[in-house]
Amino acid sequence: MKKTLLSSFVAFGLAVLPLSAQAGTVTVKGSDTMVILVQRWAEAFMKKNPATKIQVTGGGSGTGLAALQNGTTDIAMSSREIKEAEEEKLRARYNTPPTGLPMAKDGVTFYVNESNKVDALTVEQLKDIYLGDTTSWKAVGGADAPIVLYSRENSSGTYVFVKDTVLGGDDFAASAQTLPGTAAVVNAVSKEKNGIGYGGAAYAKGIKELKVKKGNDAFAPTAENVKSGKYPLSRDLFFYLRNKPAGEAKAFIDFALSAEGQAIVTQVGYFPVK
């Protein structure tokens, strides 16, 4: 069901009026990874359309999708695909399947302190670190020092992506410190010389981005590597709606997917979806 939704990008069904919208207002809630991008889209859109107000708040992908279900947001931002259970709840409540739209691309990035001499790790090494099986940087070519783990809360789409894609569905080590947003993870790693964290590529400032090794090569989360699929931790960043985009929400989405909107994606530090 999920793959069918995402492959078509368009859902058909009975029109349902958003419960959250005020006249001239579009609410967007969810992924903290996407907040900095969507805020930039909102600022540019509102300059061109001063009669429309775009309200953008974070809280995590799961929070945004829950808000979409209970009618308190018009658009949910999600850095992961919608879960089948979430889709079924939306379909049951609103009598129509939700619409999922890829808005940008990202390379989930693992950050270390700038002083860390480790430059690249395999996905398997990252898994062992975050499961707590590897606890010293020395084991992966670094200093003889304990690895300090930083993670995201379980409502985060990035948390779900890393758990599913890197950890194979296993749980994070109990020693991983949970932080409320990617900016907090970056800040912690920038101050802790033995730290490691993860998040969206656009947040990687003041820290070192680890390359991901595949065979004899190591790939950074660059536009070229994400587009080609060489970077193994690439993903889409989504908007989800209760039904087909319409009115001011559609106008905002059309702007975000336009050449101007996709140029903003690059400026922020993510990668165009088209």
MONORHU-V413012 format. One record per residue. RES is the residue in one letter. PSI is psi in whole degrees, -180 to 180 (999 if undefined). OMEGA is omega in whole degrees, -180 to 180 (NA if undefined). Layout:
res = {RES:RES}
psi = {PSI:PSI}
omega = {OMEGA:OMEGA}
This chain:
res = {M:K:K:T:L:L:S:S:F:V:A:F:G:L:A:V:L:P:L:S:A:Q:A:G:T:V:T:V:K:G:S:D:T:M:V:I:L:V:Q:R:W:A:E:A:F:M:K:K:N:P:A:T:K:I:Q:V:T:G:G:G:S:G:T:G:L:A:A:L:Q:N:G:T:T:D:I:A:M:S:S:R:E:I:K:E:A:E:E:E:K:L:R:A:R:Y:N:T:P:P:T:G:L:P:M:A:K:D:G:V:T:F:Y:V:N:E:S:N:K:V:D:A:L:T:V:E:Q:L:K:D:I:Y:L:G:D:T:T:S:W:K:A:V:G:G:A:D:A:P:I:V:L:Y:S:R:E:N:S:S:G:T:Y:V:F:V:K:D:T:V:L:G:G:D:D:F:A:A:S:A:Q:T:L:P:G:T:A:A:V:V:N:A:V:S:K:E:K:N:G:I:G:Y:G:G:A:A:Y:A:K:G:I:K:E:L:K:V:K:K:G:N:D:A:F:A:P:T:A:E:N:V:K:S:G:K:Y:P:L:S:R:D:L:F:F:Y:L:R:N:K:P:A:G:E:A:K:A:F:I:D:F:A:L:S:A:E:G:Q:A:I:V:T:Q:V:G:Y:F:P:V:K}
psi = {-45:-45:-37:-43:-48:-26:-28:-32:0:133:140:145:-168:140:135:124:134:134:-23:-19:137:160:127:10:135:124:137:124:149:-124:122:-30:-37:-11:-47:-34:-49:-32:-40:-42:-44:-44:-46:-40:-44:-26:-35:-24:71:-17:-11:135:128:116:121:125:153:-142:-12:153:-44:-38:-42:-43:-33:-39:-35:-41:-43:3:18:8:152:-36:133:129:135:130:14:165:149:142:153:-39:-38:-42:-42:-38:-42:-43:-42:-38:-38:4:29:145:145:160:130:129:117:126:-24:170:155:154:109:127:138:129:143:167:148:-24:-9:129:-6:128:-26:146:154:164:-38:-40:-40:-40:-48:-36:-47:-15:-11:9:-30:120:-4:140:-26:-33:-18:24:11:-159:160:79:149:143:129:116:132:139:-178:165:158:-6:-7:134:-31:-39:-47:-42:-47:-42:-44:-45:-38:-45:-3:27:-7:164:149:153:145:-23:-10:127:123:127:153:-6:165:-38:-38:-37:-47:-44:-42:-45:-35:-24:-19:110:-20:13:159:139:-176:159:-164:154:-30:-17:-4:76:132:8:177:134:128:137:158:124:135:110:-127:0:158:135:131:157:67:167:-43:-44:-33:-44:-41:-17:3:-35:119:-6:38:154:162:152:127:152:138:140:161:-27:-161:141:141:160:-137:-33:-42:-41:-41:-44:-43:-39:-45:-31:-3:171:-41:-44:-39:-26:-35:-36:-48:-42:-38:-32:7:-165:138:147:-18:999}
omega = {-178:-178:179:179:-173:180:-180:-180:-178:178:179:179:-180:178:177:-180:177:-179:-170:-168:165:180:178:-178:173:-180:-178:-175:173:-169:174:176:-174:-172:-176:178:-175:174:178:175:-178:180:-179:-180:-176:175:179:-175:-174:180:-179:177:177:179:-176:176:-179:-180:180:-178:180:178:179:-180:175:178:177:-180:-176:172:-178:169:178:-179:173:172:180:178:174:175:177:177:-178:-180:178:179:-179:178:178:180:-178:-176:-172:175:178:178:178:177:176:-177:172:-175:-179:176:-178:168:179:-169:172:-175:169:178:-178:-180:-177:-177:175:-178:-175:176:172:175:180:177:177:177:-179:178:-175:171:-179:179:174:-173:180:177:-179:-178:-179:174:-179:-179:176:-174:-180:177:178:-173:171:-178:179:178:-172:173:-177:175:178:174:-179:180:-179:179:-177:-170:-177:-175:179:179:178:-179:175:176:180:-178:-179:-179:-178:180:-168:-180:-178:179:178:178:180:180:-180:-179:-180:-178:-177:-174:179:-175:170:179:-178:178:-179:-177:-176:-177:-171:179:180:177:177:173:174:169:178:-177:172:-176:-180:-177:177:-173:174:179:179:179:-179:-177:177:-179:-177:-177:179:176:-168:-176:178:179:172:173:-166:158:172:177:-180:-180:-179:177:179:174:-176:177:179:179:179:179:179:178:-178:-179:179:178:179:-180:-180:173:177:176:-180:-180:-179:179:172:-171:-177:179:178:NA}
